[in-house]
């Protein structure tokens, strides 16, 4: 197939679509990209709901990006037309443009999560906003031929009349995290890392409370907390007192290119610990990436995470700082258990999280699309970018 990655997605902030496109290319399909990355990520898009000025600014920004996409789309007509279009994550609007530009081409929407539930998780989804975002979610799904979700719980959220076009594809990990894996001995004291946007879903406050408990117990750990966001100030306040045992390094962020190597220098990766409805339905990027980098993973005990990660991860109840502290205490007292958990995580990632592995359900769905044109033999992955 000739596959076109389309939209304003930004793989530096959200690597998911990069995983999909690489996986499709590794199965022998010709993959090109018509991508004008939009710097506004999930947090910025949700913030646009908070004010009319923010909404207008976001609308103007996406309109400028669409102008370049429309102009560049002329290169993909006639003999250069794609057989399939893949609209990247945060493509709720982009998929509508893709359908207008390519009305008869099968479109895969990397929907992943719902705009309405993301806004709810961040406390911005009430009244008319809820109705508008639900309408946006429905319109995006209807514009697609195949809608990709990351967990069965998210698939179950699709309107029943449209659910047949949905397919569950695990998030997986970019190859850069596998390449960064380092078979180093467990550090003394163990090194623990968390990275994210400090949203309620991620449970950074729970992590901070667990670390405070460990300090009070006199447990030695080296901890790196990467990122900022909604719960950052509260998490920082919990850990503001000087620590002699749990030594915390705060970093506002790490560049996407440098992140895999930074993560791989630790022993344990912390997943998510939020208690919201959304937190019960997702498996975070950091779970796949941390395991791919060869770290042991501790995360919340939810059905989607157990389903995707199996026995290769360690689980604690969501929102339970004491249980998380107990788990970290147990690992810190037994370096061999960390080494064993790292091995389990690495093996699970090697067997299931590479791009070529996670796209198999998507390929099966594409094979069932009626009228799709024939496959191509060449493997190619080129990037098309219009001047800004």
Secondary structure, DSSP 8 states (H G I E B T S, - for coil): -EEEEEES--TTT-THHHHHHHHHHHTT-EEEEEE------HHHHHHGGG-HHHHHHHHHHHHHHHHHHHHHGGGGSGGG--SEEEE-SS-TTHHHHHHHHSTTSEEEEEEES-HHHHHHHTT---THHHHHHHHHHHHHHHH-SEEEESSHHHHTTS-GGGGGGEEE------HHHHHH-------SS-EEEEES---GGGTHHHHHHHHHHHHHHT--EEEEEE--STTHHHHHHHT-S--SSEEEEEES---HHHHHHHHHT-SEEE-----STGGGT---HHHHHHHHTT-EEEEE--HHHHHHHGGGSEEE-TT-HHHHHHHHHHHHT-HHHHHHHHHHHHHHHHHHTSHHHHTHHHHHHHHT-TT--------EEEEE----
